[in-house]
Structure formats: C-alpha cells, structure tokens
Amino acid sequence: MKGFRICLIADNGVVTMRLLVWAAVLTALVAGWAPAQTAAAVAVDGTVKDGAGLAVAGAIVTLQTAAGAGQRTTATDQAGAFHFGDVAAGSYNVTVAAGGFALWTANVMAGVLNQAPVAAVLEVAPVTSAIEVTPPPKELAAEQLKSEEKQRVLGVFPHFLVTYEPNPAPLTAAQKFHLGFKTLVDPVTLLGTGIDAGIQQAQNKYPEFGQGVEGYAKRFGARYTSHLSGVMIHHVILQAVFHQDPRYFYKNTGSFRSRVWYSIWTAFVCKGDNGRWQPDYSDVIGGAAASQVSRLYYPYTSRPWLRLFHNVLEGFGGRAEDHLLEQFVVHRFTTHTRKPGMLRKVLAEGTAAPLVSEGDLSAGPMTFVLASDLEAGGATVAKVGAIAEGQVSYAGGMSGAGEPVRWRLEHVHLKVGNVDVPLRSNQAKGGDGALVYRQLEGSGRITLVLYVASDVVVGPGK
C-alpha cells in the first residue's frame, strides 16, 4: 500500500502538470483568436455660418492632424453642415475657406467626453487695395519696352522714344541701344529717308552731290547717316555714358500752363538713371558731336563754329517744339499705348489650381470652385470661391456594380477677372486627361488639382 500510495501521488503530480500545460496552451489560443482591441473611432461634425447666422454652403473644410501628418477635406451642404467620420481620437486643426470670407481656423480635440460640434462663424474678408508687384528694374524696363516698341503715330510712324508710364524704370545701356536700333531699322524710317533725299534732289539742295542716281544715292546716304549719328550719339552712346534716359516722359496731370512749362523745361533737362532731373548733357554734347560728324559727308561750310552754335540753339528749340506737340497733340494719335501703371501678371503654365466640384461627379458640364487662393508674381489674382467650368466624360472601365470608374475632364476654364484661364489634368503636357480625384467626406462631390495649361496674362493682383 505504501508503494501504491507513492505511485498514486506521483501519478497525480503528472496529471496535475499535464492539466497546467493544457490550460496554458488553451489560454494562449483563446488570446490569439480574440480580436485586437483598438481605440474607438469618432466623428467630427460642425456647421459654418456667417456673422448674421446664415448657413454658408459650399465652404471648403479641411481637417488636419495637429502634427500635420494627414489631411482630409470636405465641403458644407446647403445647411452649412459638414461631417468627418472614422476620425481617430486626438488633436486636429480645422480650417474653413469660402469666397468673400476671411479664413477661419480652430483646434479641436476628437474623442473627448461630451465633444461639442464645431461652430465656425466666418467674418467678411477685409477690403484690400490693389498692389503693384514690381519685378527688378531691369525686368520692369524690359516689360515697359515691349509696349513702347509698338507705339506708332497714326498707326504708321514709329514713336518709340516716348514713355507714358508715370514712373518708368531706367534703361540699361543695352536697352538704350536696342531702342535706338529699333528706330533706325524700322521700314518707315528708311522710307522717310528716301522721301527726304528725293525732295532734296528735286530742290537741288547740296548741288555738289549732282543729279541722277548717283546724286540721289549721296543724298540718301548723307541723310541716313545724319539720322544714324543723331540717334546713336544722342540716344545711345552719350546717354549711356552720362546715365541719362533718352525718352520723353509724357505728363498727363496738372494744368495746361504747368504742362506747357514742363514741355519747354524738359528741352533743357532730362531724367537720369537715378530718377532725378539733371542738365541734358547728352543732347547738347551729342548735338555738337553729330554736327561735327556731318562735316565728313556734307559739303564743307566756311563758318563751322557758327553752324555748330546754331545747331545747339536749334536743338533746344526743336526739342521744346517736339515736346509741346507730344504733350497736346501727338499722344492723341499714338496707337498701342499702355495705360500707366498696368503691369502684367502671368499665371505660369503648370501652376496648381485646387478645385472642389459644386455637385456630384457625373458626365456632362460641371462647375467647380477654387479651394485656395491663386497667386501670380506674388499677388493674389484669384480668391477662394472663384468659378471654373468644364466637361466631364466617361473614359472607360467599369466597377463591380456596373458603374464607370474612369472619367475625363476637358475644356476646363477658370475665371480670373475678365480672363479665362485654361486648365488641364496633368502638370506636364501630355497624358490621357484621365481625372484623378478624391471623394469628399459624406457626399458625392469631389476634390482635385488641375494645372494651368499655358502662360496666361492676368490683371493686377489684389
């Protein structure tokens, strides 16, 4: 009995050990099969209203983690309400943007006990003044020259050496040469020189040149050389040396008397590249130099210094006469002049334009609203809420429910002031135009990013 008893105890110990092992295995299996517990997902709801308590429909609402790791977007419905479902508990930044209203932002904690809905009250955007976004002086001067090179009296005669800008940028030496060269090679300049030579020949002026083809060629050469030396010496070389501007600065303000005085006064002074008025060294010395150069190809005069003195006086009188005519007559008949201060802003090709559809995605015409401000040259040219319109068509592919899953968006134009800006689906040219989009939270509306299809000139920013 004693042996049996020991054996039984031993057997009981073995059984006990086996029971303990099986219990541990079963516990581990049960634990493995049990679903992992996760933090409960919550929702972030809210409303958007204006200062009068009216609902703001179509406002763009963005939910972003406080750390900036993730972002979701939706839009308010007709009641001004929005909803984000399946939001993990934590801290978020909520941003609301709508056309005509200032941007609204707030920080919310999702998943807290008795979480209150977000209540956004938008304030009317403050009125802003037009701003001039000016590039560096060299680029600004090049921009203004593009307009000046198109100026013509009666649409025919070149009129490049006058600026109608109130504050024109100074020209570089290369730009002064370009402006002078443009004047010299203009077909109307050559035609005018030919007519002058013909009149001189008909009047037998400078008989030393003779008549016939040879006489006409000498008169044409002398006349054009005078024009060449006048432009190059007056308006290029000496203007570059003395850092003075070769152009006449049109004055479009002030009384009649003040403008008459300005026209006469500017015959003796000119504006330096530093923006200050200074004695017109360039024209006085340039006129004298051109007069001496003309002795090389015009018949010699026995009183050169008297002729030089007369030329200088005639230069003052001629400039005053030209300025008076420009101030009160010529500008009325000059074409292709640009309104003062109008600087071009260019929306560059490839500029991103984030949009939100006004309705559910479907084939046919669709309207979108701009989801964030669009800038050109550092100035805002289109505000949140600007309208874009385009055509959506089925591009192929079917879902399991028989619904089309690929769409194409074509002929999209964003309205920026009075300008229609073309948009495309791809940032770079090419591609099949297939639409890449995201569904907005809780609606059939979509958000997408399109790109400016080509460089577009738009008006001044606000």
Secondary structure, 3 states (H helix, E strand, C coil): CHHHHHHHHHHHHHHHHHHHHHHHHHHHHHHHHCCCCCCCCEEEEEEEEECCCCECCCCEEEEEECCCCCEEEEECCCCCEEEEEEECCEEEEEEEECCCECCEEEEEEECCCCCCCEEEEECECCCCCCCCCCCCHHHHHHHHHHHHCCCEECCCEECCCEECCCCCCCCCHHHHHHHHHHHHCCHHHHHHHHHHHHHHHHCCCCHHHCCHHHHHHHHHHHHHHHHHHHHHHHHHHHHHHCCECCCEECCCCCCHHHHHHHHHHCCCEEEECCCCEEECHHHHHHHHHHHHHHCCCCCCCCCHHHHHHHHHHHHHHHHHHHHHHHHHCHHHHEECCCCCCCCCEEECCCCEEEEEECCCCCCEEEEEEECCCEEECCEEEECCCCEEEEEEEEEEEECCCCCEEEEEEEEEEEEECCEEEEEECCCCCCCCCECCCEECCCCCCEEEEEEECCCEEECCCC
